[in-house]
Every structure is written in C-alpha cells, then in structure tokens.
C-alpha cells in the first residue's frame, strides 16, 4: 500500500509525528495561548447560538478535529476494504497516546480524550468512505462490465468450437 501511495504515506507519517509531538511533548499551554483561547471563548459567548461552547467543549471538538485526518488518511492509505483496520488503528493510536501520557510529567491522561480522539478517527474513516464511494462504484461497474464481456466472448468461442466439431463429425 505504501508503494502505491508514497506521497499519502509520507503525508500520513508527517501528520502522525505532528500529533505525537502535540500530544506527547511538553504541555504548550501558557499565558499567550490561554489568552487567545479565552478571548475566542468570550467571542463565542456573545452569540446565543455559540454560547454553549465552553472550554471543555472546545477542547473536545479540537481533539475530534485533530484525529479526523488520521482516520481519513488511514482509510485512503489502506483502501476501502480495510476500513475496519483504519478505525481500529485510529482508536489504538489514541489509546496508546493516553496511556503514554500517564507516564509523562505535566501531561494529563483523560478518558474524554479517548472518546473525542476515537470519534475523530472514526468520523474521518466514515467521511473517507463516503468520499470514495462513487469512484469505488464506478470501478465495480467497470469490472462487472468487463467480466460480462469476457463471459460473452467465451460463450461465443465455445459455440463456435461446438459448431466446428459438429461440422467435422458429419
């Protein structure tokens, strides 16, 4: 699969390294980041439609968004037939990250992160399957038409041999 999609494989590896750096590296939360985050929350609270978004909801949505590309890249890399492997690997990566965070000073392992990250990976796989469904159907239809044509050709050849044998028997 990597030899068929080297660019996608490289891009996936780079993105996984980025996620590893963000989730397993030193906690990047400082005053400049918190000021920006809380300012964004203040803006969201000005409007009734977005007033429900608090820090926990924003963090949850950010985790879903961070793992969405992982699911998408994995299903594109492995192919539609191995969608279940893409889902399992996406969920496995988040479980590994949260387990590793237990042992990293300054990091906090949270079961909600497992849910959010897994949801993001699964959503990425589902969207990947939806985006590739049309092309997959076209490929299946082309293969079915090709098989039907081959079957018709084989049947004609068989009938021609039968006529030829019938003619030589007379």
Phi, psi and omega in degrees: 000323179290328179290336177276333184229063185295323180293314178297320177298317178294315180298319178297315179298318179296317180294320177297322176296319177299314179297319177299318179296317181292318187271336184246350180280186178300145181298116186276003187283110177227186185299320182292320178292315183294325178298317180293316180296313182288333174292319177297320178296322177297320178295317180296327182284350177288337185248137183299322183294333182245009182294338180289343184282114175247186183300316181297318179294319179296317178296317179300311180296324178295321178293319176299314182296324182290327183266350177304311180298330180298311178299317180297311181297319182294318179291326176291324181287315183278333183100162185298326182294332181256034180302323181295326178290322177298317178296313182297319180292320177300315178291323178295322178297316181293322177295319178296318180296312182294326176292317179296325181296337177301325186262001181257119179299137179088350179256151181235123176274131185226127179301332177295329177293323177298316179296311183295313181296316179296319178299319178296315180296316180296318177299320177298318178296314182298314179296321176300318178295320179294316182293332182261359184298316183297313180295321179297319178296317179299319180294316178299316181295321179295318178295320179296318179295320179294318178294320179296319178295318179295322179294319177296318179296319179294321180294318178297318179296320178295318179294322179295318177296320179297318179294321180295318179291322179295323179290326180282338178286327184292000000 
